[in-house]
Amino acid sequence: MEHTYQYAWIIPFVPLPVPIAIGVGLLLVPTTTKNLRRFWAFLSVLLLSIVMLFSIDLSIQQMNGSSIYQYLWSWTINNDFSLEFGDLIDPLTSIMLILITTVGIMVLIYSDNYMSHDEGYLIFFAYMSFSNTSMLGLVTSSNLIQIYIFWELVGMCSYLLIGFWFTRPIAANACQKAFVTNRVGDFGLLLGILGLYWITGSFEFRDLFKIVTNLMENNGLNSLFLTLCAALLFLGAVAKSAQFPLHVWLPDAMEGPTPISALIHAATMVAAGIFLVARLYPLFTVIPYIMNLISLIGIITVLLGATLALAQRDIKRSLAYSTMSQLGYIMLALGMGSYRAALFHLITHAYSKALLFLGSGSIIHCMESIVGYSPNQSQNMALMGGLTKYMPITKTAFLIGTLSLCGIPPLACFWSKDEILSDSWVYSPIFAIIAYFTAGLTAFYMFRMYLLTFSGHLNVYSQNFSAKKKSSFYSISIWGKERQNVINKKFFLSTAKKNERVTFFSKKAYSIDRNVKKGTQPIITFTHFKNKENNPYPYESENTMLFPLLILGFITLCVGFIGIPFDYRGVDLNILSNLITPYINLLHSNSSNSVDWYEFFTNAILSVSIAYLGIFFAFFLYRPVYSFLQNLDLINSFFKMGTKRGLWDKIVNVIYNWSYNRGYIDSFYAATLNTGIRRLVGFTHFFDRRVIDGITNGVGITSLFVGEGIKNVGGGRISSYLFFYSFFLLIFLLILIYNNL
C-alpha cells in the first residue's frame, strides 16, 4: 500500500506525453504525425485509462481505512521561507481522480468521431490531454501555490478549447470573455493566498488549518482580515464554477466543440471551483460569515440559473444554465455544512451532465447533415423535434440524463439532490422553499428541452429547407481544408449572420482523407462519413459516439446507489460514506451517515411530486410544440380577470424576456463596467494629455517666450546694465525702508 502511494505523484504526468509528442511531431515531422492521428487518440485514451485504474486502486485503499497520505519534496529554501511541492491523497482526491478520468475517457472516445472531420483533430487531442494533466495536478496538489499553478493551467486549457474555432468571431469573443472573467476570480484567489501566508507563514494545507484554528481559539488573529482573505479565496471558486455574479462566461463557452462543453461542465473547469471550496473546507468552517456567504451565493445561483434556462433556444446554452444551477446546489450544500451531500451531488451531476452534453452533440451532429454547420441553426431547438424515430439510442440516453437531473428515482441525481433539499429545511426554511421551487423549474426546463428536441415533427422542414435536396456534412476547420456546405441558399442568406457567412463557408470542396473516409485504421473504428455522406434526413450517430452515451447512461442509472444509506446483515453498503466518513469526522462536518427512513420518504415524496409537477407543465405547454399558442390562449381565457390582456400572458412575457435576455445581467455589465471603464480611460487620457502634459508644456512655452523677450532687451553695453541694476536696486531699498518705518 505504501509502495503504491509513493508513485501517486506520477498521476498528473501520465497523460502529458501525448501533447508533447503531438507538438514536437507537428513541428518536425508533420506528415507522419498526421498520418498517425488515430494512434494519438488511442494513446490518449490508454494513458488516461491507466490513471483511472490507479485512481480506483487508491480509492479502494482509502475505503479499507488507509490514512491520508502526503508526500513532499523541497523546491526552494531560503532563510525563513521554504516552498515544498508534493501530492496529497485523501478521499476528496480519490473521488476527483475517478471523476476526471472516467468522464475524460468517455469524452476522448466520443471526440474521435465528433472531431474526425476537422483538420485540427490532433491539436484538439493535444489540448484535451493537457487539460486532463492540469486537472489531475490540481486535485493532487498539497499546497496553495501548487494549486494556483495548475489552476491557471486549467484556465489556459479552457481558453484554448473554448476558442478552438477561433476564426469565428463569436468563439474568439467567448474564450476572451471566459479568460477575462476568470482573471477577476484568479486575482482574488492570489490575494487570498498571499494574505493567508502572511497570517500563517505556510502554504501547506495541514499547517495552514492548524495555525488558523489555534490563532482563532487564542484570539491572536484579526478576524476581519482572515474573513477578507477567505472571501478572496472563495472569489476564485465563484469565477471558476460560474457562480453569481461571475457566471456570465459559462453560456458563451458553448461556442467551443461539444466534447469540450461536456468535459468543462462535468469534470474539469467548473469542478475546480467546487474542489477548491471542498479542499479549504476546514478553513471556511471556522469563519461563520464565509459559510453564510457560500450558502447565499449558492442559493442565488440555484434560482438564477434555473430561470435563465427557461426560454433558451440553443440546446447547449440551456444545458449551460442548468450546470450553473446544479453547481449552485453543491455550493449551497457546502455552505450549509452538508459536505457528503455536496460531494455526492458533484458525482451524480457530473455523469448526468456529461451524458446530456454528449447527447446534445449527437443531436447537433445529425442536424448538421440537414442545415450544414451553422450554430444558429444546428443548435436551435426550434428547428428540431421529431428526432425520436431517427435517433432512438440518443433519445433514450438523453431521456435518462433528463430524468436524472429532474430528480426522478432511482436515477443518480435523485439521491444526491434529495439529500441537499432535506438538509436545507434544517438550515433555512427560506432557502429550502427556493431550492424546492428550483427543483420544479429544473424538471420543467429539462423536459421542455427534451420535448422540443424529440417530440412532434421535424420542424426544420417547415422552415423553407428542402428535404429533397441532399446536404453534405460540413467541416468548420480553421486549421486547414474546408468542405463545401450544401444547404438551401435562400434560407441561409435570410437567416445566417453576414460575418459567419463570409468567414466560415468556403466555395471550395475537398475530400476527406482516404484512410479516414474508408475507416481502415484498426484503432477506434471510424465510419462517420461512410454511407451517410449525403443523407438528407437525420440519422443516428456512429458507434464511437454512441458507446460513451451507453456507458454514461448506465453509470447514471447506477451511480446514485453508492450513496444510499443501506445496511445488509450489519454491513454498511454505502460506498460513498465508507470512503469519506472518516474524512468528514476529521473535518468536523455535520453530515451524518445515519438516516431516518420516515423523514427520507417524506422528503422524497415532496421533491418527486414537485418534479412531476414541472414535467406536467412542460408536457402541457410543449407537446406538441405547435399547440403552445393554443394552450396559452386557453390559459389566458382562464386568467383574464376582467383585464384587456390576460394576466398570465403578461407574466409569461416578463419571464420569457428575463430568461431569453439572460436576466439583463450581461447588458448591465456592458452598460456599467464596459462603458464606465471606457469613460474612465477617456477621462484619464484627457487629464494626462491636457492637464499633466499641458502644465509641463506650458512651463516650457512660457520659458521660451520670456527668454525671447529678455533677449531683445539687452544691447551689449555694460553701462546700460549697471544703470538698470542700480535703478531696480534703489527701488528695492526704498520699499524695504518704507516697510521698516
Secondary structure, 3 states (H helix, E strand, C coil): CHHHHHCHHHHHHCCCHHHHHHHHHHHHCHHHHHHCHHHHHHHHHHHHHHHHHHHHHHHHHHHCCCCCEEEEEEEEEECCEEEEEEEEECHHHHHHHHHHHHHHHHHHHHHHHHCCCCCCHHHHHHHHHHHHHHHHHHHCECEHHHHHHHHHHHHHHHHHHHCCCCCCHHHHHHHHHHHHHHHHHHHHHHHHHHHHHHHHCCCEHHHHHHHHHHHHHCCCCCHHHHHHHHHHHHHHHHHHCCCCCCCCHHHHHHHCCHHHHHHHHHCCHHHHHHHHHHHCHHHHHCCHHHHHHHHHHHHHHHHHHHHHCCCCCEHHHHHHHHHHHHHHHHHHHHHHCCHHHHHHHHHHHHHHHHHHHHHHHHHHHHHHHHHCCCHHHHCEHHHCCCCCCCCHHHHHHHHHHHHHHHCCCCCHHHHHHHHHHHHHHHHCHHHHHHHHHHHHHHHHHHHHHHHHHHCCCCHHHHCCCCCCCCCCCCCCCCCCCCCCCCCCHHHHHHHCCHHHHHHHCCCCCCCCCHHHHHCCCCCCCCCCCCCCCCCCCCCCCCHHHHHHHHHHHHHHHHHHHHHCCCEECCEECCHHHHHHHHHHHHHCCCCCCCCCHHHHHHHHHHHHHHHHHHHHHHHHHHCCHHHHHHHHHHHHHHHCCCCCCCHHHHHHHHHHHHHHCHHHHHHHHHHHHHHHHHHHHHHHHHHHHHHHHHHHHHHHHHHHHHHHHHHHHCCCCHHHHHHHHHHHHHHHHHHHHHHHC
